Amino acid sequence: MRFTEHKARGFSLMELVVAMTLGLIVLAATAQLFKGGMDATILVTQSSEMQQSVRSTLNLIAKDVSMAGSGLPSGGLSLPYGAGAVPSFFAVDPTKAWLANNTYPTGVIGGSAVTNYMFGIIPGPGNGMELGGPANITATGAPSDAITVIYSDYAFPLNQYTASFPAANPNGDVVNFAPPAVPPAGFPAIQSATGIQVGDLILLQNTTGYAVGEVTGLAPGAAGSTNITFANGDPLKINQSGAAKGNIKYIIPGGNPVANRIWVITYFVEVPAAGTGQVPRLMRQVNGQTPSPVADNIINLSVTYDACDGTIVVGCSAIPNPLLAPYSPSQVHKVNIQVMGQTLNSYGNRSRSTVLTTSVSTRSLSFKDRYQ
């Protein structure tokens, strides 16, 4: 019987190298495909979040702009002026001033001389960068705009309280607010979660005229009333009992006032200091309260204004600053808002940006019948 010897034969070194090379190529391609898919997913997610953030930001600004001037006297009103007065501020809280140019307009505006004047809209072209931060946004190489809008708060019924000037406070630094004798169900108290807070602005009106005060304190008064203090030295420099006109003291002879809370809202861009890991964000500052972030990675806010009325020959046009002749903020009929957002810069030059624009027709900030 004859046996045949079979020798086991394995892979040669060359075959093993070729097989390993092919396997690595397939593995690398698979890994690259997986990474590309993950990158695409992240970019799509970030783009979606960016667009949602920009859209919600635009909607919030548009809502405030649509209310500009509501509840204010037609054309606006003067804050403290004359002998003893100093400029009043917006975009300031007890900790700091947030913008470089943050005083109310003074000068000849729209053909009228105004001093420390509160318009329903105060433009801030190129003035939208936080004070103390960089002059420009790195992504755009340019500054952002700011915009300030002022309107009455119709949610809290301060006008249903009976306001009076106590005889013991002839400078108007305290105003007493008494609730209705029989308040309706659910009538909110002044010192409540939705009520008046320190830093709020109150508009007072009587037969003498208008005055605005910044709340510096609240305390219980007699018979369930509340004493609201408007002391000098407030952060916004609204309370100036030493000014000749435009302050609460000036309107006291006109008798008990009707009061409303007003909102002074400023939008600007904050660029956090290097090394903080934070990105540029749009901020919203209300009255004398601390600003709150609206949205991250907002790299530009651009605002122009369509300003016209029957006295302007050149007609309506989109202008960056209606404080310049021959215009006035009271002649603004439409506000054009552009917000630019950017995705988180996690992938270098793969970050994406988007721009959304809207136009808001304002209320009649200054009624003028050109046929009269």
C-alpha positions in Angstrom: 0.0 0.0 0.0 1.4 3.4 -1.0 0.8 6.6 0.9 0.9 10.0 -0.7 2.4 12.8 1.5 0.4 16.0 1.5 2.2 19.1 2.6 0.2 21.9 4.2 0.8 25.2 2.3 0.1 28.6 3.9 0.1 32.3 2.6 3.3 33.7 1.3 4.6 36.9 2.8 3.7 38.8 -0.3 0.1 37.5 -0.2 -0.2 38.5 3.4 1.1 42.0 2.7 -1.3 42.4 -0.2 -4.3 41.2 1.9 -3.4 43.5 4.8 -3.0 46.4 2.5 -6.4 45.8 0.9 -8.0 45.4 4.3 -6.5 48.7 5.5 -7.7 50.4 2.4 -11.3 49.1 2.9 -11.1 50.0 6.6 -9.8 53.5 5.9 -12.5 54.1 3.3 -15.2 52.9 5.8 -13.8 55.1 8.5 -13.6 58.1 6.2 -17.2 57.5 5.0 -18.3 57.2 8.6 -16.5 60.5 9.6 -18.0 62.2 6.6 -21.4 61.1 7.6 -20.9 62.3 11.2 -19.4 65.6 10.0 -22.4 66.1 7.7 -24.8 65.3 10.5 -23.1 67.7 12.9 -23.1 70.5 10.3 -26.7 70.0 9.4 -27.6 70.0 13.1 -25.6 73.1 13.7 -27.0 74.8 10.7 -30.5 74.0 11.8 -29.9 75.3 15.3 -28.2 78.4 13.8 -31.2 79.2 11.6 -33.6 78.6 14.4 -31.6 80.9 16.7 -31.4 83.6 14.1 -35.1 83.3 13.3 -36.2 83.5 16.9 -33.8 86.5 17.4 -35.3 88.3 14.5 -38.8 87.6 15.7 -38.0 89.0 19.2 -36.5 92.2 17.8 -39.4 92.6 15.4 -41.9 92.3 18.2 -40.2 95.0 20.2 -39.8 97.3 17.2 -43.5 96.9 16.3 -44.4 98.4 19.7 -42.0 101.3 19.5 -43.5 104.6 20.7 -46.7 102.9 22.0 -48.0 104.7 25.0 -45.5 107.6 24.7 -46.6 111.1 23.8 -46.7 111.7 20.1 -43.1 112.4 19.0 -41.6 111.4 22.3 -40.8 113.5 25.4 -38.0 115.4 27.1 -36.1 113.9 30.0 -34.6 116.3 32.6 -33.1 119.3 30.9 -32.2 122.9 31.6 -30.1 124.3 34.4 -28.8 121.6 36.7 -29.5 118.7 34.3 -27.0 116.0 33.0 -27.5 113.6 30.1 -29.6 110.5 30.9 -28.5 107.0 29.9 -29.8 103.8 28.4 -28.0 100.5 28.2 -26.7 100.9 31.7 -27.2 98.8 34.8 -25.8 99.1 38.4 -22.6 97.3 37.4 -21.5 99.0 34.1 -22.4 100.9 31.0 -22.7 98.5 28.0 -22.4 100.8 25.0 -20.1 103.7 24.2 -22.7 106.2 22.9 -25.6 105.6 25.3 -27.1 109.1 26.0 -30.4 110.3 24.7 -30.4 112.6 21.6 -29.6 116.3 21.9 -29.4 118.9 19.2 -31.4 120.0 16.2 -33.2 116.8 15.0 -35.7 116.9 12.2 -35.8 120.7 12.3 -36.5 120.8 16.1 -34.1 121.6 18.9 -34.3 118.8 21.5 -32.3 118.2 24.7 -32.1 114.8 26.4 -35.0 113.6 24.4 -36.7 110.2 24.5 -37.9 109.1 21.1 -39.8 105.8 20.5 -36.8 104.6 18.5 -33.2 105.5 19.1 -30.8 104.2 16.4 -27.3 103.1 17.0 -25.5 102.7 13.7 -22.1 101.1 14.3 -22.6 101.4 18.1 -23.7 97.8 18.8 -20.5 96.4 20.3 -20.2 96.0 24.0 -18.1 98.7 25.7 -14.7 97.4 26.6 -14.8 94.6 24.1 -13.3 94.5 20.5 -14.2 97.3 18.1 -15.2 94.8 15.4 -16.5 91.2 15.1 -13.7 88.9 13.9 -15.9 87.0 11.5 -17.1 90.2 9.7 -14.3 92.7 10.4 -16.9 95.3 11.1 -19.0 96.6 14.1 -22.6 95.7 14.7 -25.5 98.2 15.0 -27.5 98.7 18.1 -31.2 99.7 18.4 -33.2 101.0 21.3 -37.0 101.0 21.4 -39.3 102.4 24.0 -42.9 101.6 24.6 -45.5 101.2 27.4 -46.0 98.0 29.3 -49.7 97.1 28.9 -49.5 93.9 30.9 -49.2 95.3 34.4 -52.1 97.7 35.2 -50.1 100.4 37.0 -52.5 103.0 35.5 -55.3 101.5 37.6 -53.5 102.4 40.8 -54.1 105.9 42.2 -50.8 107.7 42.2 -50.2 110.8 44.4 -47.3 113.0 45.4 -46.8 113.0 49.2 -46.6 116.5 50.6 -43.5 115.4 52.6 -41.6 114.8 49.4 -41.7 118.1 47.4 -38.9 117.0 45.1 -40.9 114.1 43.7 -38.5 111.5 45.0 -41.4 109.4 46.4 -44.8 108.6 44.7 -47.5 106.8 46.5 -49.6 104.1 44.7 -52.9 103.0 46.2 -54.8 100.0 44.7 -58.5 100.2 43.7 -60.9 100.2 46.7 -62.4 97.0 45.3 -59.8 95.4 43.1 -61.0 92.8 40.6 -60.1 89.2 41.1 -56.5 88.4 40.3 -55.5 92.1 40.4 -51.7 92.1 40.7 -49.8 93.7 43.5 -47.1 96.2 42.8 -44.6 94.1 44.8 -45.2 90.8 43.0 -43.3 88.6 40.6 -44.7 90.5 37.6 -44.9 93.8 39.4 -42.6 96.8 39.6 -38.9 96.1 40.2 -35.9 98.3 41.1 -34.5 99.6 37.8 -37.9 99.9 36.1 -38.9 103.1 34.4 -42.2 104.8 35.2 -43.9 107.3 33.0 -46.0 109.9 34.9 -48.5 112.2 33.2 -50.8 115.0 34.5 -52.1 118.4 33.4 -48.5 119.9 33.6 -47.0 117.3 31.3 -44.9 114.1 31.3 -42.0 112.9 33.4 -40.1 109.6 33.7 -38.5 108.2 36.8 -36.3 105.2 37.5 -37.4 103.1 40.5 -34.7 103.0 43.2 -36.8 101.5 46.0 -40.2 100.1 47.1 -41.8 100.1 50.5 -45.2 99.5 52.0 -47.3 102.6 52.5 -50.5 103.4 54.5 -53.7 101.5 53.9 -52.2 98.8 51.6 -50.5 101.3 49.3 -46.9 101.3 48.1 -44.4 104.0 48.1 -42.1 104.0 45.1 -38.8 105.9 45.5 -37.2 107.8 42.6 -34.0 108.9 44.3 -31.2 110.9 42.7 -28.1 109.1 41.7 -29.9 106.3 39.8 -27.8 104.3 37.3 -29.7 105.7 34.3 -29.6 109.3 35.5 -33.3 109.7 35.0 -34.1 111.0 38.5 -32.8 114.6 38.6 -34.7 116.6 41.1 -32.2 119.5 40.6 -32.9 119.9 36.9 -35.0 122.9 35.8 -37.5 120.9 33.7 -38.4 117.4 32.6 -38.3 115.8 36.0 -40.9 114.5 38.4 -40.6 117.6 40.6 -41.5 119.8 37.6 -45.0 118.2 37.1 -46.1 118.1 40.8 -48.2 121.3 40.4 -50.3 119.4 37.9 -51.8 117.2 40.5 -52.1 113.4 40.8 -50.6 111.7 37.8 -51.5 108.6 35.7 -48.6 106.2 35.7 -47.4 103.4 33.3 -44.3 101.3 33.3 -42.3 101.7 30.1 -39.8 99.4 28.6 -36.5 100.8 27.3 -35.0 97.9 25.4 -31.5 97.9 23.7 -30.1 95.2 21.5 -26.3 94.9 21.0 -23.6 92.3 20.5 -21.3 91.1 23.2 -18.0 89.5 22.3 -16.6 87.7 25.4 -12.9 88.1 26.3 -10.4 85.7 24.7 -9.9 82.5 26.5 -13.5 82.3 27.9 -14.5 79.8 25.3 -17.7 81.8 24.7 -18.9 83.0 21.2 -20.3 86.4 20.1 -23.9 86.7 21.3 -26.8 89.2 21.0 -27.8 90.8 24.2 -31.1 92.4 25.3 -31.0 95.1 28.0 -34.3 96.3 29.6 -34.5 99.5 31.6 -31.9 99.4 34.3 -31.7 95.6 34.6 -28.7 93.4 33.8 -28.7 92.5 30.0 -29.7 88.9 29.1 -28.3 86.9 26.2 -30.8 86.4 23.4 -28.8 84.0 21.1 -25.2 82.8 20.7 -23.1 83.1 17.6 -24.9 86.2 16.3 -22.1 87.9 14.4 -24.0 91.0 13.0 -27.0 93.1 13.6 -27.7 95.6 10.9 -30.6 98.1 11.1 -31.8 100.7 8.6 -34.8 102.9 8.7 -37.4 104.2 6.1 -38.0 107.7 7.3 -40.4 110.1 5.7 -43.4 112.4 6.2 -45.1 115.2 4.3 -42.3 117.7 5.0 -39.4 115.7 3.4 -38.9 116.3 -0.3 -36.5 113.5 -0.9 -39.1 110.9 0.0 -38.8 107.6 1.9 -35.5 105.8 1.8 -33.5 103.3 3.8 -31.1 105.3 5.9 -28.8 104.1 8.7 -29.3 107.0 11.1 -32.6 109.0 11.2 -31.0 111.3 13.8 -29.2 113.1 11.0 -30.8 116.0 9.1 -33.3 116.3 7.6 -34.8 113.3 9.4 -36.0 112.5 12.9 -36.8 109.2 14.6 -40.4 110.4 14.8 -40.5 110.1 11.0 -39.6 106.4 10.9 -42.2 104.4 9.1 -40.4 101.1 8.7 -37.4 99.4 10.3 -35.3 97.0 8.3 -33.6 94.4 10.4 -30.8 92.0 9.3 -29.4 89.4 11.7 -26.4 87.2 10.7 -25.6 84.0 12.6 -22.8 81.5 12.4 -22.5 77.8 13.3 -20.2 76.8 16.1 -16.6 76.9 14.7 -15.8 73.3 15.6 -14.6 72.4 12.2 -12.5 75.4 11.2 -13.4 76.7 7.8 -16.5 74.4 7.6 -18.5 76.8 9.8 -21.6 78.1 8.0 -23.3 81.5 8.3 -26.8 82.6 7.4 -28.5 86.0 7.1 -32.2 86.6 7.7 -33.9 89.9 7.1 -37.3 91.4 7.9 -39.0 94.8 7.8 -41.3 96.1 10.4 -43.8 98.8 9.9 -43.8 101.0 13.0 -46.7 102.7 14.7 -47.3 106.4 13.9 -44.5 107.8 15.9 -45.4 111.4 15.0 -48.8 112.1 13.4 -48.9 114.8 10.9 -51.8 115.7 8.6 -50.1 117.3 5.6 -53.4 118.6 4.3 -53.9 120.9 7.2 
